[in-house]
Amino acid sequence: VQRKWQKRNRTLQRRKGEVPKRVMGRNRRRNDDKAVVRLKRYIALCGVRRNYKKLLNSCSSTRSKLAVLKKELEDLGVHGNPTIEKCKKVRMKREEAQELAELDVCNIINTKGRPTRRGMSNRQDPPSSGYKRALNSRSDTEEENNPDKGRRKISEWANLRGIISDDADSD
C-alpha cells in the first residue's frame, strides 16, 4: 500500500514540473564550497569573526570568494598555505596584543621591594593642600595678603600648637 502512494507522489511531482533532488551542477557546487568553508574555518581559528554575507557580497563565483577569503587571511597575518598551526599563532598574537591594549596603566603600583617600618613614612604621599590648610588654621585672607611668605613647613607637632605654648618657663 505504501509503495502505491510513493509512486503516485512521484508522478504528481513530475506533473507539477518540480526538479528532481539530485542535479549534477549542485554536486559540483558543493565541492567548490568545501574550499570556501575550509578558509572560513581558518579565519575563525585566527580568532576573528567576520560577516561573510557582507564580505562576499560582491563575489559571484567561487573563485572570487576564494580570492577574497585568502586576501582576508593574509591581512590577518597568515601568509602562504593556511594551516591550523599558523592560525593558532596568529590568534595568540592577536589576543596578547588585545590584552596589552586593555591594560590599565593607573592600576600599576611602583614598589621598591618589601616595605619596612623605618621606610613607611618616606613612602607615604604628602597630604593635599586642603589638609595643610586645616592644620595651619590660617584663614585664606591672610594667605592672600602675604603671598611672599609662601607655605610654611608643617612639623609633626603643628596640630598641637594651640595646646602647648612656647613659654614652658612660666610656672
N, C-alpha and C positions, 0 to 999 in steps of 0.2 A: 504494500500500500504506500509506503514511504517513497519507494522508487518512482511510482507513478507521479507523485506530487513534485518530486525533484525534476522529472522530465518536463512536466507542464511548466514549472518555473523557468527552466532553461529556454523553452520555446517562447514563453512570454517575453523574456528579456531580449531575445533575438528580434522579436517582432517590434519591440519598442525602440530598437536602434541603439541599445546600450553597447558599449565597447567591452569586450571580454577583459578580465582582470590582468592577464599576462600580455604585455606588449613588449616587443623587442627593444624599443627605444628607452623604455623605462628602466630595463635591466642595465643598459649601458650607462644611463644617467646615474644610477646608484653606485656603479663602480667609480665614476669620477668624483662623486660626492664623498667617497671614503677618504680621498686625499684632503678634501676641504675639512672634513670632520677631524682628521688627524692633526691638521695645522691649527684648528680651533682648540684642540686639546693641549697642544704645545703652548699656545698663548695663555690658556688657563693655568698651565703648570708654571708659567712665569709669574703668576700672582696678579694677573691683570684681568679685569672683567670689561669686555667691550660690548657695545651694542652692535651686533653683527648686521642687523637689519639696516642701520644707517651706514655702517662701514661698507657693506657690499651692495648698497642701493644702486650704484651706477654700473655695477657689473652685470653683463648679460650672459656671458659664457663662463664655463667652469675655469678656463684658462685665466681669464681676467680675475676671477675670485682667488685663484691660487696665487697669482702675482701680487694682489693686494695683501693677502694674508702673509706671504713671505716678506713683503716690504714691512709689514707691521712687526714681524718677528725681528727683522734687522734693526728697526727703530728701538725695540726693547733691548737689544744687545745680543741676540742670538744670531751669529753670522755662520754662513755655510749651511751644512746639512743639520737641521734641528734634531737634537736628541734630548732625552729626559734629563741627562746629567747637565747639559748646557742650560736647560730651562730652570733646573733647580738652583744652579749657581746664580743665574740672573735674579731669581726670586729672593735668594738670601741677600744679595747686594741691595736689592730694592728695599727689603724690609729693614736692613741695617741703616740705610740712608734715611728712611722714614722715621726710625726711632731717634736718630741723631737730630733730625729736624724738629721733632716733637719735644726734645729735651728742654726743660725749663731751666734757664740759667740762674734764676732767682733762688732756686732751691739748693744750690751748691754751697756748701759750708766750707770755708777755708780754715783748716786747723793745722796746728804745728805740733802734732803728737798728742800724747796724753796730758790732760790738764793737771797741774799741781796746785796745792793750796797757796803756795807763795806767788804763783803767777796768775791767779784768778783775778786779782784786782787790776792787773795790767791788761787782761783780755777783755774786760767789760767795756762797753761803749760808753763814752761820756754822756751825761744826761743832756736832754734837749734844752734849748734856751729858755723855754717856759718854766722848766723845773728850776733853773738857776734863778730866775726872777722871783719865784716863790721863796727860795731860800734867802735871797738878799732882802726881801721885803721892802725894796725901794719902789717908789712909785715911778710910773712911766714919765711923768713930767720932769722929775729930777734927771733922768737919763737924757731927755731931750734938751734940757738946759745946759748940761755939762757933757757934751759929746766928746770933749778932748780927754776925759778921764779914761774912757774905754771900759772894758769889762775888768772887774777886779777878780783876782784869783780867789776861788772859794775853797776854804780849807774844810777839813772834815768836821770841825767844831763850829762851823758858821751858823748852824741852826740853833746852837745854844748861846749865841751872842747876847741875847736879851736876858737870859737867866744868870749867866756867870759874868760878873763885872771884872774889869781890869784892876780895880782897886782892891787887891787882896789884902793890903796892909791896913785898911780901915776897919779896926776892931772896936 
